[in-house]
Amino acid sequence: MKPKIAFISEHASPLAAPGGIDSGGQNVYVANVARRLARAGYAVDIFTRRSSADQPRVVAWEDGVRVVHVSAGPAAYVPKEELLPFMDDFRDDVLAFMDRERAPYSIVHAQCWMSALVACELKRLRQIPFVVTFHALGRIRRRFQGDADGFPDERFAIEDRVIAECDRVIAECPQELEDLIVEYRADPAKIAVVPCGFDGQELWPMPKAVARKALGLPRDGRVVLHLGRMVPRKGVDTVIRGFARLRKKAGGDLVLVVAGGGGETSGPEGAELDRLRDLARECGVDDAVQFAGRIDRDMLSSTTTAPPTSS
């Protein structure tokens, strides 16, 4: 029997299409780390919150990887900033699933702080060790976002508990390592820095002319690309302001393509797009800024040429 790993990922499901307001890099991280562990010989179950009534309990996603939908709160979209009250239900449903499976997990990999709270409880109740990837730290987020940070203050104490009780912390960069030690007094011996990577079979270099033709961009001229979710903290407004200054200095043949978003025309994402369009007009570059919307991952990859072969 393969050793089993439980991923706890309360809001970031590998089944969700990246680009929505609460769906982005963390979803891609969860999907690809789970996929690679499965290829290395592990069985991986990803526990994520049920956000729709038609989601089945278990999805056999890829060979060696299952997605388990957990009943915690309404079977509908809930902003991640409002999920903390449902974490007791999340814990109880995961425990019930584990009891029915009767196949113990060797380790838990928690994604972000609320999932890590569940992992703390699994360790307390079932003695399962766990590692955590925070993806963002509450104190750092609050410092830079201030009142725009919608997470509750309880996050800080929960992160302190997680760092004290976890068996390992995976930091994604040296700055996060420093923040964990300075801001949270984490034991450096418990931290491993594992940078995020990319899939060389999905993204690779290709000739610029070929890429421009595939995307319908002019063959000549200069193009600036921003790719990311349409939420204020991603800094698209800074890109637009910088682009306006660059265009004024370097000439008028510059184009900015802003790609990303889930295609929502109302709600927070629609409001952010309206704000960015207004900003482009204020900066005098609305004629040179293209909002491309959400781009599927197969379009983001170099679909017109073959990936490089490994030697």
C-alpha positions as CSV (number, residue, x, y, z in Angstrom):
1,M,0.0,0.0,0.0
2,K,1.3,3.5,-0.9
3,P,2.0,5.8,2.0
4,K,-0.8,8.4,2.2
5,I,-0.5,12.2,2.5
6,A,-3.5,14.4,3.4
7,F,-3.5,17.9,1.9
8,I,-5.7,20.4,3.8
9,S,-6.6,23.3,1.5
10,E,-9.7,24.9,2.8
11,H,-10.4,27.2,-0.1
12,A,-7.8,26.5,-2.8
13,S,-9.0,23.5,-4.8
14,P,-7.0,22.1,-7.7
15,L,-10.3,21.7,-9.6
16,A,-10.9,25.5,-9.6
17,A,-9.8,27.5,-12.7
18,P,-7.1,29.9,-11.8
19,G,-7.9,33.6,-12.3
20,G,-10.9,34.1,-10.1
21,I,-11.0,36.4,-7.1
22,D,-10.0,33.6,-4.6
23,S,-8.4,31.2,-7.1
24,G,-4.8,31.7,-8.2
25,G,-1.3,30.6,-7.5
26,Q,-2.2,28.7,-4.3
27,N,-4.5,26.5,-6.3
28,V,-1.7,25.8,-8.9
29,Y,0.7,25.1,-6.1
30,V,-1.6,22.6,-4.4
31,A,-2.3,20.8,-7.7
32,N,1.3,20.5,-8.8
33,V,2.8,19.5,-5.5
34,A,0.1,16.8,-5.1
35,R,0.7,15.6,-8.7
36,R,4.5,15.4,-8.2
37,L,4.1,13.5,-4.9
38,A,1.8,11.0,-6.6
39,R,4.3,10.4,-9.3
40,A,6.9,9.8,-6.6
41,G,4.8,7.0,-5.2
42,Y,2.5,8.5,-2.7
43,A,-1.3,8.5,-2.5
44,V,-2.6,12.0,-2.0
45,D,-6.0,13.2,-0.8
46,I,-6.7,16.9,-1.1
47,F,-9.4,18.1,1.4
48,T,-11.1,21.3,0.2
49,R,-14.3,23.0,1.2
50,R,-17.5,22.1,-0.8
51,S,-18.5,25.4,-2.5
52,S,-21.3,24.0,-4.6
53,A,-24.1,21.5,-3.9
54,D,-23.3,19.5,-7.1
55,Q,-19.7,18.7,-6.1
56,P,-19.3,15.0,-5.4
57,R,-17.8,13.8,-2.1
58,V,-14.7,12.4,-3.8
59,V,-13.2,13.1,-7.2
60,A,-10.5,10.8,-8.6
61,W,-8.6,13.7,-10.1
62,E,-5.4,12.1,-11.4
63,D,-3.6,8.8,-10.8
64,G,-2.8,8.8,-7.2
65,V,-4.6,12.0,-6.3
66,R,-8.2,12.4,-5.0
67,V,-10.0,15.6,-4.2
68,V,-12.3,15.2,-1.1
69,H,-15.0,17.9,-0.8
70,V,-15.6,18.8,2.8
71,S,-18.9,20.0,4.2
72,A,-18.1,23.2,6.2
73,G,-20.5,26.0,6.0
74,P,-22.9,26.6,3.1
75,A,-22.3,24.7,-0.2
76,A,-21.7,28.0,-2.0
77,Y,-19.0,30.5,-2.5
78,V,-17.8,32.2,0.7
79,P,-15.0,34.7,0.6
80,K,-11.9,33.1,2.2
81,E,-11.8,36.0,4.7
82,E,-15.1,34.7,6.2
83,L,-14.3,31.0,6.5
84,L,-12.8,30.8,10.0
85,P,-16.1,30.1,11.7
86,F,-16.5,26.9,9.6
87,M,-13.2,25.3,10.5
88,D,-14.6,23.2,13.4
89,D,-17.0,21.7,10.9
90,F,-14.2,21.2,8.5
91,R,-12.1,19.4,11.1
92,D,-15.1,17.1,12.1
93,D,-15.9,16.2,8.5
94,V,-12.3,15.3,7.8
95,L,-12.1,13.1,10.9
96,A,-15.3,11.4,9.8
97,F,-13.9,10.7,6.4
98,M,-10.7,9.3,7.9
99,D,-12.7,7.0,10.2
100,R,-14.6,5.6,7.2
101,E,-11.5,5.1,5.1
102,R,-9.6,3.2,7.9
103,A,-6.4,4.0,6.1
104,P,-4.1,6.3,8.2
105,Y,-2.3,9.2,6.7
106,S,1.5,9.3,7.3
107,I,1.5,13.1,7.3
108,V,-0.6,16.2,6.7
109,H,0.4,19.1,4.4
110,A,-1.5,22.2,5.4
111,Q,-2.0,25.1,3.0
112,C,-2.3,28.5,4.7
113,W,-3.3,29.3,8.2
114,M,-6.9,28.1,8.5
115,S,-5.9,24.7,7.0
116,A,-3.0,24.6,9.4
117,L,-5.5,25.2,12.3
118,V,-7.3,22.0,11.2
119,A,-3.9,20.2,10.9
120,C,-3.2,21.2,14.6
121,E,-6.4,19.6,15.6
122,L,-5.7,16.4,13.6
123,K,-2.3,16.2,15.3
124,R,-3.9,16.7,18.7
125,L,-6.6,14.1,18.1
126,R,-4.9,11.6,15.9
127,Q,-1.2,12.2,16.4
128,I,-0.6,12.9,12.7
129,P,2.5,15.1,12.1
130,F,2.0,18.0,9.8
131,V,4.0,20.5,7.7
132,V,2.6,23.9,6.7
133,T,3.1,26.2,3.7
134,F,1.6,29.6,4.7
135,H,1.6,31.2,1.3
136,A,1.2,34.5,3.2
137,L,1.7,35.6,6.8
138,G,-1.0,37.6,8.6
139,R,1.3,40.1,10.4
140,I,3.1,40.9,7.1
141,R,-0.1,41.2,5.2
142,R,-1.7,43.5,7.8
143,R,1.4,45.7,7.9
144,F,1.3,46.4,4.1
145,Q,-2.5,46.2,3.5
146,G,-3.8,47.9,6.7
147,D,-7.6,48.2,6.8
148,A,-7.8,46.5,3.3
149,D,-6.8,43.2,5.0
150,G,-10.1,41.5,5.5
151,F,-8.9,38.6,7.7
152,P,-9.8,38.6,11.4
153,D,-7.4,39.4,14.1
154,E,-7.6,35.8,15.4
155,R,-5.3,34.9,12.6
156,F,-2.2,36.1,14.5
157,A,-2.8,33.9,17.5
158,I,-3.6,30.9,15.3
159,E,-0.4,31.4,13.3
160,D,1.5,31.5,16.5
161,R,-0.1,28.2,17.6
162,V,0.6,26.6,14.2
163,I,4.3,27.6,14.2
164,A,4.6,26.2,17.8
165,E,2.9,22.9,17.0
166,C,3.9,22.1,13.4
167,D,6.7,19.6,12.6
168,R,8.0,21.6,9.7
169,V,7.4,24.9,7.9
170,I,8.0,25.3,4.2
171,A,9.0,28.9,3.4
172,E,8.7,29.9,-0.2
173,C,11.6,32.4,-0.3
174,P,14.4,33.8,2.0
175,Q,12.2,36.8,2.9
176,E,9.5,34.5,4.3
177,L,12.2,32.6,6.3
178,E,13.3,35.9,7.8
179,D,9.7,37.0,8.6
180,L,9.0,33.7,10.3
181,I,12.0,34.1,12.5
182,V,11.7,37.8,13.3
183,E,7.9,38.3,13.4
184,Y,6.9,34.8,14.8
185,R,10.0,33.7,16.6
186,A,9.9,30.4,14.7
187,D,12.7,27.9,15.3
188,P,15.0,28.1,12.2
189,A,15.6,24.4,12.5
190,K,12.0,23.7,11.7
191,I,12.0,25.8,8.5
192,A,13.0,24.6,5.0
193,V,13.1,27.1,2.1
194,V,11.5,25.5,-1.0
195,P,11.0,28.0,-3.8
196,C,8.0,27.7,-6.1
197,G,8.9,26.4,-9.5
198,F,7.3,26.0,-12.9
199,D,6.5,23.2,-15.2
200,G,8.9,23.1,-18.2
201,Q,6.4,21.1,-20.1
202,E,3.8,23.8,-19.8
203,L,5.8,27.0,-20.1
204,W,9.0,27.5,-22.2
205,P,10.7,30.1,-24.4
206,M,9.5,30.6,-28.0
207,P,10.3,33.1,-30.8
208,K,8.7,36.5,-30.1
209,A,7.3,36.8,-33.7
210,V,5.5,33.4,-33.3
211,A,4.1,34.4,-30.0
212,R,2.8,37.7,-31.2
213,K,1.2,36.1,-34.2
214,A,-0.6,33.5,-32.0
215,L,-1.9,36.3,-29.7
216,G,-2.9,38.7,-32.5
217,L,-0.4,41.3,-31.4
218,P,1.4,43.7,-33.8
219,R,4.6,42.3,-35.2
220,D,6.4,45.6,-34.4
221,G,6.2,47.8,-31.4
222,R,6.8,47.2,-27.7
223,V,4.4,45.3,-25.5
224,V,4.3,45.2,-21.7
225,L,2.4,42.3,-20.1
226,H,0.8,42.1,-16.7
227,L,-0.6,38.7,-15.7
228,G,-2.5,38.2,-12.5
229,R,-5.8,38.3,-10.6
230,M,-7.8,41.4,-10.6
231,V,-7.7,42.3,-6.9
232,P,-6.3,45.5,-5.5
233,R,-3.3,44.0,-3.6
234,K,-1.9,42.6,-6.9
235,G,-0.8,46.1,-7.8
236,V,-2.1,46.5,-11.3
237,D,-2.6,50.2,-10.6
238,T,1.1,50.5,-10.0
239,V,1.7,48.8,-13.3
240,I,-0.6,51.3,-15.1
241,R,1.0,54.3,-13.5
242,G,4.5,53.0,-14.3
243,F,3.5,52.3,-17.8
244,A,2.1,55.8,-18.3
245,R,5.5,57.3,-17.1
246,L,7.4,54.9,-19.4
247,R,5.2,55.7,-22.4
248,K,5.7,59.4,-21.8
249,K,9.5,59.0,-21.7
250,A,10.0,56.3,-24.3
251,G,7.5,57.2,-27.0
252,G,4.0,56.2,-28.1
253,D,4.5,52.8,-29.6
254,L,4.1,51.0,-26.2
255,V,1.1,48.8,-25.4
256,L,0.1,47.3,-22.0
257,V,-1.8,44.1,-22.0
258,V,-3.4,43.3,-18.6
259,A,-4.4,39.6,-18.5
260,G,-6.3,38.0,-15.7
261,G,-9.5,37.8,-13.9
262,G,-12.5,35.5,-13.9
263,G,-14.6,37.5,-16.3
264,E,-16.9,39.0,-13.6
265,T,-18.5,42.3,-14.5
266,S,-20.0,42.9,-11.1
267,G,-18.9,42.4,-7.5
268,P,-15.4,43.0,-6.2
269,E,-13.7,41.9,-9.5
270,G,-15.9,44.1,-11.6
271,A,-15.3,47.1,-9.3
272,E,-11.6,46.6,-9.5
273,L,-11.7,46.5,-13.3
274,D,-13.8,49.7,-13.4
275,R,-11.2,51.3,-11.1
276,L,-8.3,50.3,-13.3
277,R,-10.0,51.5,-16.5
278,D,-10.7,54.8,-14.8
279,L,-7.1,55.0,-13.7
280,A,-5.9,54.3,-17.3
281,R,-8.0,57.2,-18.5
282,E,-6.7,59.5,-15.8
283,C,-3.2,58.6,-16.8
284,G,-3.9,59.3,-20.4
285,V,-3.1,55.8,-21.6
286,D,-6.5,54.2,-22.0
287,D,-5.9,53.9,-25.7
288,A,-2.8,51.8,-25.1
289,V,-4.1,49.5,-22.2
290,Q,-5.8,46.3,-23.2
291,F,-7.7,44.3,-20.6
292,A,-7.6,40.8,-22.0
293,G,-9.6,39.1,-19.3
294,R,-9.0,35.6,-18.1
295,I,-6.7,33.5,-20.3
296,D,-6.8,29.7,-20.1
297,R,-3.6,28.0,-19.1
298,D,-3.3,26.2,-22.4
299,M,-3.3,29.6,-24.1
300,L,-0.7,30.9,-21.7
301,S,1.6,28.1,-22.6
302,S,3.5,28.0,-25.9
303,T,0.9,26.0,-27.8
304,T,2.3,26.7,-31.2
305,T,5.7,25.0,-30.7
306,A,6.8,21.9,-29.0
307,P,8.3,22.0,-25.5
308,P,12.1,21.4,-25.3
309,T,13.2,17.9,-24.8
310,S,15.3,17.1,-21.7
311,S,18.8,15.9,-22.4
